[in-house]
């Protein structure tokens, strides 16, 4: 299937998830993440979930990162330029929901994309080669292309991999791993 077909299909799958499904699946994903060899780094970028869109709830992952005393980085979207700015999460960080329903920092200590070691990537669907589909605005592909070449890109998904996304673009940045409630997909060692 192509991106448009898959986006429609997986938005529908997401809508069918109950709050309990989201909570349970999110906890299983966080527990599976503990088994990945990613915890020696310093700067971890995480997205704050849009609960209305039934995204993976990243609160448990955030607690793991804080418990391991890691530097947590959050993004703020600029919809005019289609870019993200990145800010260090501190005790004084103010989080506000923007006009598109995305929780993000108001301001703070800006962190350059090249400094980020690990990025937890939101997505709607991914395939067996590590290609992902988001909401279609390209924010994460632009962001990931600005990161250092060795940045670890980890997708989080309630659903298992599709066989193939037919219309992958050269601008699409593939994942290194994707974590679901049931398993860890390793695309680094394909």
C-alpha positions in Angstrom: 0.0 0.0 0.0 1.1 3.6 -0.5 1.4 6.3 2.2 -2.0 7.8 1.7 -3.8 4.4 2.0 -1.7 3.4 5.0 -2.2 6.7 6.8 -6.0 6.4 6.4 -5.9 2.8 7.6 -3.8 3.3 10.7 -5.6 6.5 11.8 -8.7 4.3 11.8 -6.9 1.6 13.8 -5.8 4.2 16.3 -9.3 5.5 16.7 -10.4 2.0 17.7 -8.0 1.9 20.6 -9.5 2.3 24.0 -7.8 4.4 26.7 -6.9 1.1 28.4 -5.3 -0.2 25.1 -3.2 3.0 24.9 -2.1 2.7 28.6 -1.3 -1.0 28.4 0.5 -0.8 25.0 2.5 2.3 26.1 3.7 0.5 29.2 4.7 -2.6 27.3 6.6 -0.4 24.8 8.5 1.4 27.6 9.3 -2.0 29.2 10.6 -3.3 25.8 12.8 -0.2 25.4 14.8 -1.2 28.5 16.2 -4.1 26.6 17.7 -1.9 23.9 21.5 -1.0 23.9 20.8 2.7 24.0 21.3 3.8 27.6 24.9 5.0 27.5 24.1 8.2 25.7 23.5 11.7 27.1 20.9 13.6 25.0 17.5 11.9 24.4 14.8 13.6 22.3 11.2 12.5 23.1 7.9 13.6 21.9 5.0 14.5 24.3 1.9 12.5 23.2 -1.2 14.0 21.7 -3.7 11.9 23.7 -6.7 12.8 21.4 -4.8 11.1 18.5 -4.1 8.0 20.7 -0.4 8.3 20.3 2.0 6.1 22.4 2.0 7.7 25.9 5.7 8.6 26.5 5.3 9.4 30.2 6.8 6.0 31.3 9.8 6.5 28.9 10.2 10.0 30.3 10.4 8.6 33.8 13.0 6.0 32.7 15.1 8.8 31.2 14.8 11.0 34.3 15.6 8.0 36.6 18.8 7.4 34.6 19.6 11.1 34.9 19.6 11.7 31.1 19.3 15.0 29.3 15.8 15.1 27.9 15.1 17.2 24.9 11.6 18.3 23.7 10.6 20.0 20.4 8.6 23.0 19.6 7.0 23.1 16.1 7.0 26.1 13.7 4.2 25.3 11.3 5.1 28.3 9.0 8.6 26.9 8.3 7.9 23.2 8.9 10.8 23.0 11.4 11.3 22.0 15.0 13.3 23.8 17.7 14.7 21.7 20.5 14.8 22.5 24.2 16.3 20.9 27.3 13.6 19.7 29.7 14.3 21.2 33.1 12.4 21.7 36.4 11.4 25.2 35.1 10.3 24.2 31.6 6.7 25.4 31.0 4.7 23.0 28.7 1.8 24.4 26.8 -0.5 22.7 24.2 -0.3 24.6 20.9 -3.1 25.3 18.4 -2.6 21.8 16.8 -3.0 20.0 20.2 0.7 19.3 20.6 2.2 19.7 24.1 5.5 21.6 23.7 7.9 23.8 25.7 7.2 27.5 25.6 11.0 28.4 25.7 14.2 27.2 27.3 17.7 26.2 26.7 18.0 25.4 23.0 19.8 22.2 22.0 21.2 21.9 18.5 20.0 18.8 16.6 23.6 17.6 16.1 24.0 17.2 19.8 21.1 14.7 20.2 22.1 11.1 20.6 18.8 9.2 20.5 15.4 10.3 19.1 12.1 8.5 20.0 10.1 9.0 16.8 6.3 9.2 16.6 4.6 7.4 13.7 1.4 6.0 12.4 2.9 3.0 10.6 6.2 1.5 9.6 7.4 -1.3 7.4 9.9 -4.2 7.6 12.7 -2.1 6.2 12.4 0.6 8.9 10.5 3.2 6.7 7.9 5.1 8.6 4.9 7.2 8.0 3.9 10.1 10.2 1.2 12.7 9.7 2.6 13.9 6.4 4.1 17.3 7.3 7.8 16.1 7.2 8.8 17.6 10.5 10.7 14.6 11.7 12.3 13.8 8.4 13.7 17.4 8.3 14.8 17.2 11.9 16.4 13.8 11.6 18.4 14.9 8.5 19.9 17.7 10.7 21.1 15.2 13.4 24.5 13.6 13.5 24.8 10.6 11.2 25.1 8.2 14.1 21.9 9.4 15.9 19.7 6.5 17.0 16.2 6.7 15.6 13.7 4.7 17.5 10.0 4.4 16.4 7.2 3.7 18.8 4.2 1.9 17.5 1.1 0.1 18.9 1.0 -2.0 15.7 3.4 -4.4 14.0 5.3 -3.7 10.7 3.6 -3.6 7.3 5.4 -5.6 4.7 6.3 -2.6 2.6 5.5 1.1 2.1 5.3 1.4 -1.7 6.1 5.1 -2.2 9.1 5.8 0.0 10.9 9.0 -0.9 14.7 9.6 -0.8 13.9 12.3 1.7 12.3 9.8 4.1 14.7 9.0 7.0 14.5 5.3 8.1 14.4 4.1 11.6 17.2 2.1 13.4 14.7 0.4 15.7 10.9 0.3 16.2 9.4 -0.9 19.5 5.9 -2.3 19.7 4.1 -3.8 22.7 5.1 -7.3 21.3 8.6 -6.9 20.0 11.7 -4.9 19.0 12.5 -4.5 15.3 16.2 -4.0 14.6 16.8 -2.3 11.3 20.5 -1.5 12.0 21.4 -5.1 11.4 19.3 -5.9 8.4 
